[in-house]
Amino acid sequence: MSTRDQIAVAQLDGQARYCVNHRLPEAEALASLREITARPDLLAQAAGMMAGAIDPDSPERPGRIAAARLLVLAGADRAALAGWIERGRWNVRRPIGWGTARELGDDLGQVLANLVEGIPESGG
């Protein structure tokens, strides 16, 4: 993955959270995400990593799922979502430094369902 792609994924993550936190109208939110990139692979990476890395018991979860759903609506490649969710979960589980690995209480299928429930296959 190129540095440019990594930057785009980080920007998508931040912009999606901004849109949810500021309650932007959906059309405006989607336009702002597509302005960063309309690439389905990068939208899926940002959505999956965001949704996969959040603890199901976290009070931040509803906002993070809403932000990830915006990325799906913006045109994320649905076939790639499960892999990116798993990668986000893997990032949380791996020990860093002297820390211990965490386990998340929900399963991959449930996280994926939370992202795409009610969204037509066409993405919006």
N, C-alpha and C positions, 0 to 999 in steps of 0.2 A: 504494500500500500504506500502510495506516495505521501510526502509531507503535506501536499496540497489537499489530498483526500482526508488525511487525519485532521487537518484544520477545519475542513468543511463539516466533518462529523462532530467535532467539538462545537462549532458554531450552531449546528442544527440542534444539538442538545440544549445549549443555552437559550436559543431562540424559542424552542418549544416550551421550555419552562417559563420563560418570560411571558409568552402568549397566555399560558394558563394562569400564571400568577396575576397578570393584569387583566384577565378576562376579556381578551380581545375577541371581537366577533370572528366566527369561524372562517369566513371568507378572507378577512384581513390576515388572520393567523396563517392560513394555508398559503396565501400569496407571499408572506414574509419568509416562510420556509422554502418555498420554491425559488425565491430570489437568491437564496444561498446556493441551492442546487436542486435540480429536478431528477437527479440520478436515483433510480429505484434502489440500487445496491447500497448507496450511502444513507438513504433514508431508512432502509431496513436495518443497517448496522446501528445507527443512532437509536432507533426505536427499540431494537432488541437488547442492546447493551443497557439502555436505561431501565427497561422493564425487568430484565434479568437480574440486575444488581440490587434491587430494592427489597428489603426485608418485608415479608408480608405483614408483620406486626408494627411496622413503622408508621407514624402518623403522616409521613410524607408520601406514603404509597398512593393514595387517590390522586394527588397532583401529578406524580410521576407517571402513573398509568394514563391519565388524561393527556399529558404531554406526548407520551409515546403513541397514543392513539391519533393525535394530530399528525404525527409523522407517517403513520399508516395511511391516513386520509390524504396526505400530500402525495402519495404514490409509492410508498415502500413496496419492495418486492416481497410479497407474502411468502413465497417459497423459501426465502432466506431468513425469515424471522426466527424460526425455531433454533437454527444454528447460532444466531447472534444472541438470543435469550440465554442459551446454554453457555455461551462464552461469558456473558455478563455474570451468570451464576458462578462460573468457574473462577472468575476474577475475585469474587467475594469469598469463595471457599479456600482459596490458596493462602497459606500462611505468608506473612510479610515480616521480615526481621525475626524477632523473638516471639511474635504473636502466634496465636493459634488460629486455625482455620474455623470459619463459621459455617454452619449449615442453615439453609433457608427452609422454612416450613412448608412451602407450597411446591407443587410439581410443575414441570415444564408445560404440560398441557393446559393447566389452569392459567398460567401466565399468558400463554398464547391466546387462549379463549378471551381473556380480559382485554387483549389488544384489538381483536378483530370482531368481537360480538356486535352484531347489528350493522356492521359496515359492509356494504355490497362489495362483491369481488372487483368491481370496476374502480374501487378506491374512493368513492364519494358520490 
